[in-house]
Amino acid sequence: MIKKIFTLMFACASFLFAAAQATMSDSLSHAKDSTLHALIHADSLKVEKEFAEKDKWDKIYARAEYPLLKGSKNSGIIPVKDPTEIPDPNMDYKLLFEVTGNNPDSAAKEINFGLDEVARVINLHVASGIPAKRIIPVIVVHAAALNALKNNEAYQKKYKMDNPSIKLIEDLKKMGAKFIACGQAMEFFEVKKEEFVPGIQISLTAQTVVSSYQLKGYIWHPVW
């Protein structure tokens, strides 16, 4: 009799344990499905947001104009209808650009983003009615941005491709822009003058270029 009772109790316990296991398994499965659903939903929202952002920028780029310089699409400007604040077109606009940023290796085939920004700022001035002859740019380059000034041979050694920034550099030089490389940065980054495209000036340091040209009345535009 005791043996039968024990057997019955064991069977009940086994049944309850199995039921509990099944319930736990169902709960875990439900939790897993819920988590997966949430992740899929979150990812779809992210994709939708990224698509909307891309669509917005595609429409902006489609409206962009390049009144003087054409680097990448980022050097364009968006026309504004009937602006009420107009700069004086009879003044000289002396602009000092300090360029330090270098594209990541993955974007080595793209125009240097700092030089692109230089082109954009100049385009903004031209689009505002300032004659190109009134714009006097000085571009001091240091830190890793020195790579953007390299000739094709030197750029090939580092990135295995031609320098995509050379045409923009030449276009800037044609409009009268002066390029100055920092001698201190050249030492730190082991860049030789012979590696640059022709026409690059060398200073002891970018710091004295920044201070001396500001004292000459140039407006400082840091491009970092």
ABEGO torsion letter per residue (X at the ends): XAAAAAAAAAAAAAAAAAAAAAAAAAAAAAAAAAAAAAAAAAAAAAAAAAAAAAAAAAAAAAABBBAABBBBAAABBBBBBGBABBBBAABBBBBBBBBABBBBAAAAABBBAAAAAAAAAAAAAAAAGBBAAABBBBBBBBEAAAAAABBAAAAAAAAGBBBAAAAAAAAAAAAGBBBBBBAAAAAAAGBBAAABBBGBBBBABAAAAAAAAAAAGBBBBBBX
